[in-house]
Amino acid sequence: MNTPEHSSQIIAKKILTERHRQKLSLGDLAVRSDVSKGMLSQIEQGKRNPTIAVMSKIATGLRVPLARLLPDDGPRVWRVIRANDENHILFDNDEHQLRTLSPIDLEKQVEFYELILHPHGKLVSDPHARGAEEILTVAKGHVQVKSGEKETELRRGDSAYYAADVPHAIVNLGNTEAVAYMIVRWYH
């Protein structure tokens, strides 16, 4: 089992290696992660053992999964999201239900959703942050996808990949429930 000192050395090496691989300076990473340059330096030298919140910010700044920066000689962390977990239902109204299938703390990195559109229901979204994209796959029903000035119709098994940094919408064209799965990717 790792001691805190050993773990901080492993974390330090992983962050430094990833930062160098991406050819980022400490200043670059500080800006991208919202962690001070001084703290990053102490972490990379193994002088400071960061909290999970700070590690999450650094992973976001490096645009890598948090698990890539953690010691991996023990059991891997994994999470299960149960179908009946109401904490993962983001919206539930007359038009649709939107449930996250990915851990909520991965928001703005990669997001995975189940979208249930009630008959003739819709999900209308304002533009997300610049560079956001969505991939939508229809599991049941007949939907229309609009992104900016473009639109298309999808049926079971069809997928669309479109810009989400413009106004966009998904509309159920049928008289029965439609089900789709959506991935949101964020590029900063």
N, C-alpha and C positions, 0 to 999 in steps of 0.2 A: 504494500500500500504506500502511496506517495505521502510524504510529509508536506506541509504547506510550503516549506522552502524549496523542495524538489519540484512541486507543482508550479510554483512561480517561475522557476528556471525553464520548465517545459513550455509554459505559456509565453515567456519572454522570447524564446527561440522561435516559436511558431509565428508570433506577430512579426518579429524582425525578418524572418525568412519570407513571409508573405509580402511585407512592405517592400523588401528588396526585389522580389519577383515582379512586382507591379511598378518598380522604379519610382516609388514615392518617397519624398523627403518626410522627415518628422513633421514639418510644417504642413505639407500637403495632407497627411493623415489627420493632423489636428483639426484642420478645417473640415475635412470630410466626415470626421467622427464626432466633432464637438467635444473632444477630450483635449485638455491643454497639452502643449508640446512638452512641458516639464514633466507632467504625469506620464505621458507616453514614454519619455526617455527613461524615467525610473522603472517603469514596467518592463521595458525592453532590456534593461540592465539586471532585471531580477531583484531589484531593491524594493519593489512594491508588489503586493499580491492584490490584483484588482477585484472589485466586486463583480457580480454577474451583470449588474446594470452597466458598468463601465465596459465590461467585455462585450456586451451586446452592442454598445455604441461603436466600439472598435471594429467588430465584425461588420457592422453596417457600413462604416467608413471604408473598410477593405472590400466590401461587397462579396463577402463569403459567409457561409453558414457559421453560426457561433460554434458548432461542434468541431469545426476544422481548427479552431484555436485552443480548444481545451485538451488537457491530457487524455490520452486514449488508451491507457493501459488498464483501465477498469471497465466496468459495464457501461455501455453507451446509454446515454439518456434517450428515452423515447417516450412519446405521449400517445394516448389513445383518446379520440374524441368520439363519444358515444352518440348514437342517433337521437337519443332523448335528452341530450345535454342542452338545456334552454339557454345557457350562457353563450352558446355559439350561434344562436338565431339572432341575426342582426336586424332584420325587418320581417314583420309578419302583419300584412294588412289585406285589404280587399283585392288588391291587384296581384300581389306576389308574396312569397316567402324567400328570404335570402339567408342561407346558413353557411357559415365558414367551416370548411373542412380542414383548414390548416391552423396551426397554433396562432393565436391572436398576436403574439409578440413578433411574428414574422411580417406584420403589416408593413407595407412600403418596401418589402424585399421581393417576396413572392406570396401571392394569395390564391387560395383555391376555394371555390364556392359551389354550392348546390343552389340552383335557382328553380323554384317551382312557380310557374306563372298560372294563375287561375284563368278560366275561360275569358278570352279577350283582355286579359290583364297585361300590364307592361311594367318594365323597370326603366325609368328615364334617369340618366346620369349627367350631371354637369361635368365639364372637363376635369380629369384628374391632373396631377402634376405633369409637367412637360416630359415627354418620352414614355408615358405609361401606355401599355398595350394590353389587349385582352385576347384570349383564345377561348372561344365558346364552342362546345360540342352539344348537340341536341340528343338527348336520350329518349325523349318521347314528345310527340306533337309536331306542330308546324309553327315556326316563328319567323319574324322579320327582324333583321339586325340593321340598325342605322348607325353610321359613324360619320360625322361631318355631313358632307353632301352625298355620300355613298350609301347604298342599301342593297340588301339581298334577302332572299328567303331560304330558310333551312328546314330540313325535315330530319327525322330520326337517323342518326349516324353521320349527318353532315357537320362540318366544322367551319368556323370563320375566324380569321386572325385580323384584327383591326386596331386602329389608333383609338386610345381611350383618353387622350389629352385634348379631345374636341368633344362637343356635346354628342352623346350616343344613347341609344335606346334598344331594348329588346322587347318585342311585342308578340304576344300569343295571338296567332291568326285563327285559332280553332275554337270550337265549342266545348272542348275538353281540356283538362289540365295538360300543360306542357312542362317538361323537366329538362333542364340543361345543366351542364357543368362548365365552370368558367375559371380560367387562370388569369390573374392580373400580374403582369411583369412590370417592374419599375426600373427605369434607367435614369440615373441622376446626372 
